Amino acid sequence: MIGCYLHDIGMSIDPGIRHGRHSRELCKRFLKDQNLKETDYQDLLQAVESHDDKEYSGSAGNDMLSTLLTIADDLDAFGETGISRYLEIYRERGIEKEILGKAICENAEKRFRNFGKVFSKHTSLVEKYRERYRVLIDYFSGINI
């Protein structure tokens, strides 16, 4: 639960793609304030820091917590919710209007591909989220045109 609430808190410092580093530091501060030992939460801190590695390079780790936090973050990016999230985040990042739709579609495609790979044995779940993914892609493909 801590990861769910704090994984994007670093965006308050840096809205860029490396906001996870700041989220990790703020999460460490939270743990300390709650008298929780940082050493007991290394998997949480790693998951929070690496959740936004949308290259899926493996730096996020192979543990279940990192996978779940990354997938949850990815699924939240689809559908109508994802449209408003992307617009807000990419505006904060200074993404130019001329490339906005293309940049969002590329990022979302990586997210959906990763989700499909992780849950390949659960085709009905993948299809359910494919519909939300299509809502997002259809909207931002229109912006590209």
N, C-alpha and C positions, 0 to 999 in steps of 0.2 A: 504493500500500500504506500509506503514511503516513496518508492520509485515512481509510482503512478502520479503522486502529487508533486514531486519535486524534479522530475526529469527535464522539464522545460523552464525551470525557474531562472536558469542562467541567461535566458533571453532578455531578462530585465537589465542585464549588463551588456550583453553582446547578442544581437538577434541573428548573427551569422550562423553558418553551418557548423561551427565549432563551439556552440554555446554549451555543449555537454561538459566541457572542462569547467566552466563557471558553475554549472549546475552541481557538479561533483563537489566543488569547494563549499557551496552553500549547503549542500546536503551534509557534508562533514560538520559544518557549524551547527546544523540542526541536531545531529546525533550528539554532539558535545553538549549542547544546551539541554538535551533530554537525559544526560548522564548515561549515554549508551557508548560502548567502546567501539571506536572506529575499526579496530582489528576484527570485531565480530561481524562487520558489514562490508568487507572488501568486495564481495560479489555484487552487492547493491551499488556500491560506488562505481565499480567497473561498468555495470549495466547503465547507470545514469550517465556516465561520461560518454559511452560509446553508442547510445541508442540512436543517434542521428547519423550514423555512418551509412549513408544510402548508396555507397559503392559496394556494401556488403563484402568488404575485403577480408573479413575474418578478424579484424582488430577488435570487433565487438565481443569476441570470445565465443566459445561454443557451449556455454552453460545455459541451463534452462531459463534462468531469470533474465539474462541478456536477450535471449530469443523472444521471450514473452513480452518484455517491455518494448522491444523494437517492433514486433508485430502489432501490438496494441497501438503504438504511435503511428504505424503505417495505416492501420484500418481507420483510424480517426481522420485520415486525410482524404477519404473517399466520400462520395455523395454530396449533398447540399452543404453539410457541415464542412467538408473538405474545401469546397469552393470558397467559403468565407475565410477559413483558416489560411489557405494559400494566399488569398488576396492580401490579408493583413500581414502575414509574415514576409511575403515577397516585397510588399511595399516598404516595410521596415528595412529590408535588406537592400533597397535601392535598385531592384531589378527594373530595367527599362521597359516601358510599355510595349515597345516594338518586339521584344523577345519574351514577354511575360507568358503567353499561352504556350509557346514551344518549351520554355524552361520548365513550366509546371507539368506539362504532359510527359516530358522526359523523366522528371523526378517521380511522378506517379507511376509510370510504367515500371521503373525499377522496384518500387514498393510492391506493386501487384505481382510482379514476377517472383520476387522473394517470398511473398505470402503463398503463392501457388506452389513454389518449391517446398516450403516447409510443411504445407498441409496437402501435399499431392495425393495422399491416401483418403482425403476427406472431400471428395468432389462436390458434394452438395453444399458444403460450406464455402468452397472456392467459388462456386457458381453464384451463391447468394451475394458474395462481396464483389463478384464481377459486375453485377448490376449497379452497385454503388460506384464502382470504378468507372463504368461507362458513363454515368451521369456526369462525373467530373471531367472525363476526357471529352465528351460531347460539348460541354460548356466551353472548355478552354481551347478546343480545336476550332470552335467558332470564332474565338478571339484572334486566332492565328490568321484566319481568312480575312 
